[in-house]
Amino acid sequence: MNYFSSDFKLGILGGGQLGKMLLAETRKFDIQTYILDPSAEAPSRFGATKFFIGNLMNYDTVYEFGKKVDALTIEIENVNLEALDQLEAEGLNVYPSPKTLRLIQNKGTQKDFYVKNNIPTSKFERFQDLENLKSSVTSSAVDMPFVWKCAQFGYDGNGVKIVRTATDLENLPNVECIAEEVVPFKNELAVIVARSVSGEVKTYPVVEMEFHPEANQVEYVICPARIDEKVAQKAIEVGLKVSEAFNHVGLLAVEMFQTHDDEIVVNEVAPRPHNSGHYSIEASYTSQFENHLRAILNLPLGNTASKVAGIMVNLVGEEGYSGNVVYENIEKIMAIDGVTPHIYGKRETRPFRKMGHVTIVNEDMNEARRIAEEVKKTIRVISVQ
């Protein structure tokens, strides 16, 4: 099929920042792209060939959108799977498939999948709702501390909480959830695997993630990870095993823990471009977004190696600020060599909301990390006062 400068239409469910960055690649190749998102202010609203407003969890909305395009992908997992089942049954190429998404969309189902496929993961228990979990805590059937996760619809640190005492369960939503054993770890790592329709597979280098202690959000992504080569190879092998088990098409970001004994434990996955791969836009020969596009269109996968050390700094709304966004001191960081800001196009900021990211590239990893710290201290995401 001729995708380039043709009548071919690629549909993307979700128009957030991931969709916006994916559109940079579709526009580079002149591929028509349709976007569906519930918000009229979605970051992808300007870059798509056509932009549609609608509920991603509504069967009719997703089905009718799918009938407008020649292939369909996602930038968010929370979409109506029954509509995707029907579209796929009618011959539409849907990547990742609804079968894959069904295994990932619910974190409890995802964890069961790891156990079934002998993939190392932390111990866990599933609960129908918060009340059932509270009963198990009261009866000491569940040991504290543990990590509480809502089974569905969590994002950007929302839907995750470390529970150290029974009072930590107060004010949590009464929804299906899991309680995970807390893994003592040395590093949080991630491996992105690209898999094409025909089965070609490539992995990006292992990255290291530093998290904000309160918001449970990634503050820095460091590529390559500052770990022993044997550990990196083990992480890649686990990532490939997870990818093969899911048999996905497109990207699969595999988040992992490196334990103090240098074992690799899988935390969770995302079947799409991911925060841990944003550095690749500037630092890699082929960005994660381009390789997602190549994979779902069954084009040859691009080189996943890094040209230079890369560090990504998340830009999130500062505490105490809500309203029309201001990127204070952005011109100061732009004056630093190797610094590239990406602004997502969200006009309203609020505490810890992802508003953009900054990539730092440098031949010297230590210097890149120093500049990343400087960037973090300099730029502030605040609001008009």
VEXTORPA-26965 format. One line per field, with one value per residue (C-alpha): residue number from 1; x, y, z. Coordinates in pm, whole numbers, plus 50000, padded with zeros to 5 digits. Layout:
N
tordren	c(NUM|...)
c1	c(X|...)
c2	c(Y|...)
c3	c(Z|...)
END
This chain:
385
tordren	c(1|2|3|4|5|6|7|8|9|10|11|12|13|14|15|16|17|18|19|20|21|22|23|24|25|26|27|28|29|30|31|32|33|34|35|36|37|38|39|40|41|42|43|44|45|46|47|48|49|50|51|52|53|54|55|56|57|58|59|60|61|62|63|64|65|66|67|68|69|70|71|72|73|74|75|76|77|78|79|80|81|82|83|84|85|86|87|88|89|90|91|92|93|94|95|96|97|98|99|100|101|102|103|104|105|106|107|108|109|110|111|112|113|114|115|116|117|118|119|120|121|122|123|124|125|126|127|128|129|130|131|132|133|134|135|136|137|138|139|140|141|142|143|144|145|146|147|148|149|150|151|152|153|154|155|156|157|158|159|160|161|162|163|164|165|166|167|168|169|170|171|172|173|174|175|176|177|178|179|180|181|182|183|184|185|186|187|188|189|190|191|192|193|194|195|196|197|198|199|200|201|202|203|204|205|206|207|208|209|210|211|212|213|214|215|216|217|218|219|220|221|222|223|224|225|226|227|228|229|230|231|232|233|234|235|236|237|238|239|240|241|242|243|244|245|246|247|248|249|250|251|252|253|254|255|256|257|258|259|260|261|262|263|264|265|266|267|268|269|270|271|272|273|274|275|276|277|278|279|280|281|282|283|284|285|286|287|288|289|290|291|292|293|294|295|296|297|298|299|300|301|302|303|304|305|306|307|308|309|310|311|312|313|314|315|316|317|318|319|320|321|322|323|324|325|326|327|328|329|330|331|332|333|334|335|336|337|338|339|340|341|342|343|344|345|346|347|348|349|350|351|352|353|354|355|356|357|358|359|360|361|362|363|364|365|366|367|368|369|370|371|372|373|374|375|376|377|378|379|380|381|382|383|384|385)
c1	c(50000|50119|50109|50298|50124|49824|49461|49567|49433|49586|49360|49491|49274|49386|49513|49741|50111|50202|49969|50113|50468|50357|50207|50553|50644|50324|50371|50735|50621|50304|50070|49710|49623|49285|49269|48986|49000|48737|48885|48849|49177|49377|49744|49698|49417|49638|49867|49617|49471|49130|49047|48733|48595|48445|48449|48719|48525|48200|48141|47960|48204|48511|48347|48232|48576|48740|48523|48678|49038|49250|49449|49409|49650|49639|49827|49632|49518|49179|48968|48657|48785|48453|48452|48810|48708|48434|48655|48923|48664|48559|48915|49062|49426|49425|49766|49817|49536|49240|49362|49691|49518|49280|49578|49729|49435|49359|49663|49533|49496|49840|49998|49820|49967|50321|50270|50122|50417|50692|50787|50948|50720|50642|50396|50044|49680|49373|49070|48723|48717|48876|48638|48760|49119|49045|48895|49209|49425|49212|49242|49618|49575|49775|50110|50210|50369|50238|50175|49808|49716|49375|49322|49218|49244|49557|49807|50103|50131|49756|49608|49925|50000|50236|50029|50224|49934|49561|49495|49674|49376|49140|49019|49124|48855|48640|48737|48895|49258|49570|49806|50167|50463|50709|51022|51350|51530|51858|51727|51407|51474|51283|51330|51129|51074|50959|50785|50654|50358|50596|50775|51090|51204|51443|51512|51618|51900|51807|51715|51728|51439|51454|51115|50970|50923|50579|50410|50536|50623|50941|51162|51459|51507|51876|52001|52204|52130|52430|52435|52663|52655|52546|52246|52160|52171|51949|51699|51690|51637|51344|51202|51218|51053|50766|50730|50718|50459|50226|50290|50218|50263|50410|50602|50601|50761|50860|50916|51137|51308|51674|51695|51993|52087|52080|51770|51517|51151|50884|50664|50421|50406|50260|50180|50259|50517|50616|50764|51079|51147|51108|51486|51499|51366|51701|51939|51857|51904|51532|51285|51039|50755|50897|50956|50600|50479|50718|50610|50233|50268|50505|50791|51156|51238|51491|51818|51741|52097|52178|52391|52480|52395|52045|51856|51490|51353|50977|50813|50521|50305|50445|50256|50042|49975|49663|49540|49684|50037|50360|50697|50916|51284|51238|51462|51742|51746|51724|52053|52230|52393|52220|51893|51562|51225|50904|50585|50276|50016|49810|49700|49594|49850|49789|50019|50217|50033|50267|50309|50618|50968|51322|51590|51958|52213|52585|52878|52961|52691|52810|52787|52442|52325|52469|52288|51966|51986|52044|51743|51525|51621|51584|51256|50928|50583|50356|50041|49940|49885)
c2	c(50000|50351|50547|50852|51153|50931|50878|50643|50755|50657|50692|50758|50711|50985|51333|51407|51488|51141|51189|51533|51397|51107|51363|51512|51182|51143|51499|51426|51140|51320|51054|51166|51132|51144|51199|51122|51279|51386|51735|52024|52155|51834|51898|51715|51939|52149|51886|51626|51619|51593|51619|51465|51517|51211|50968|50702|50460|50488|50197|50389|50680|50459|50232|50519|50681|50353|50332|50660|50530|50260|50163|50241|50285|50435|50680|50578|50233|50337|50288|50083|49734|49595|49854|49758|49389|49466|49685|49417|49151|49369|49375|49696|49678|49770|49792|49709|49457|49458|49116|49270|49572|49347|49188|49526|49761|49607|49597|49288|49101|49226|49088|48753|48742|48779|48491|48269|48339|48303|48668|48795|49037|49138|48942|49083|49026|49142|49298|49367|49704|49907|49771|49416|49533|49711|49391|49198|49464|49452|49074|49095|48886|49155|49265|49630|49820|49752|49942|50012|50048|50101|49832|50071|50435|50525|50762|50992|50876|50888|50561|50456|50494|50332|50213|50201|50220|50157|50531|50555|50374|50656|50875|50624|50543|50236|50062|49737|49740|49539|49531|49474|49380|49668|49576|49698|49820|49974|50136|50180|50090|50069|49901|49998|49720|49790|49502|49529|49354|49109|49036|49246|49339|49602|49734|50077|50101|50050|50377|50473|50663|50897|50962|51251|51114|51271|51275|50929|51080|51045|51352|51237|50967|50889|50708|50497|50374|50398|50023|49727|49586|49243|49400|49594|49277|49099|49385|49369|48991|49034|49310|49084|48799|49029|49159|48808|48698|48988|48945|49314|49530|49877|49984|49819|50010|49764|49927|49730|49725|49633|49469|49493|49142|49269|49070|49225|49245|49371|49648|49720|49789|50042|49936|50270|50549|50623|50891|50681|50717|51091|51141|50952|51247|51424|51151|50848|50775|50693|50832|50605|50784|50716|50350|50312|50442|50217|49913|49952|50022|49724|49939|49855|49952|50231|50227|50240|50322|50655|50914|51079|51060|51188|51296|51390|51625|51628|51970|51951|52216|52355|52313|52613|52714|52653|52841|52977|52842|53043|52879|53099|53123|52909|53147|53086|52711|52758|52948|52631|52412|52078|52177|52134|52206|52036|52219|51997|52263|52241|52593|52517|52412|52250|52087|51794|51803|51704|52019|51935|51796|51907|51693|51744|51585|51577|51349|51339|51174|51346|51685|51602|51511|51835|52040|51849|51954|52314|52299|52153|52433|52710|52659|52683|52585|52835|53029|53388|53549)
c3	c(50000|49922|50247|50124|49964|49893|49999|50282|50621|50955|51260|51610|51918|52157|52084|52378|52370|52243|51949|51886|51872|51650|51411|51359|51191|50986|50859|50776|50553|50434|50569|50625|50993|51167|51545|51790|52136|52392|52439|52197|52347|52283|52192|51857|51736|51508|51355|51233|50883|51052|51422|51575|51925|52093|52385|52343|52564|52363|52123|51852|51857|51822|51565|51342|51366|51267|50954|50832|50825|50660|50971|51340|51630|51981|52200|52512|52630|52766|52453|52372|52294|52170|51891|51801|51797|51546|51327|51322|51236|50941|50811|50955|51066|51435|51607|51884|51853|52093|52210|52323|52475|52670|52845|52933|52996|53336|53565|53745|53416|53315|53633|53586|53236|53372|53614|53343|53111|53375|53351|53674|53856|54213|54428|54421|54507|54317|54487|54353|54527|54805|55070|55005|55033|55361|55501|55408|55574|55889|55907|55838|55522|55341|55477|55485|55331|54981|54658|54585|54218|54066|53804|53529|53420|53615|53452|53529|53889|53947|54066|54253|54624|54871|55168|55492|55740|55725|55726|55389|55240|55329|55043|54779|54518|54582|54257|54143|54253|54323|54620|54515|54727|54760|54565|54720|54411|54305|53985|53787|53425|53099|52763|52455|52203|51847|51666|51311|51148|50979|51308|51276|51629|51758|52109|52227|52484|52848|53017|53381|53539|53838|53999|54196|54551|54605|54265|54160|53822|53621|53666|53458|53193|53137|52827|52840|53191|53425|53495|53436|53082|53211|53386|53071|52864|53117|53103|52721|52733|52973|52754|52448|52639|52744|52388|52244|52501|52419|52044|52000|51692|51742|52050|52391|52679|52953|53293|53530|53866|53909|54252|54485|54366|54004|53916|53678|53786|53547|53685|53401|53028|52786|52425|52265|52260|52618|52841|52879|52506|52455|52465|52133|51931|51966|52085|51866|51498|51480|51735|51913|51732|51388|51476|51606|51271|51079|51284|51243|50869|50829|50703|50783|51140|51189|51380|51754|51866|52029|51849|52179|52549|52614|52925|52934|53199|53251|53274|53516|53674|53998|54321|54407|54047|53839|53534|53209|53179|53179|53109|53324|53219|52907|52712|52966|52913|52534|52553|52676|52409|52353|52521|52333|52496|52383|52482|52468|52398|52718|52799|53157|53416|53753|54010|53862|53527|53242|53035|52831|52846|52777|52611|52688|52453|52514|52431|52804|53017|53334|53168|53031|53382|53521|53258|53325|53690|53583|53350|53624|53864|53605|53420|53612|53488|53661|53580|53521|53859)
END
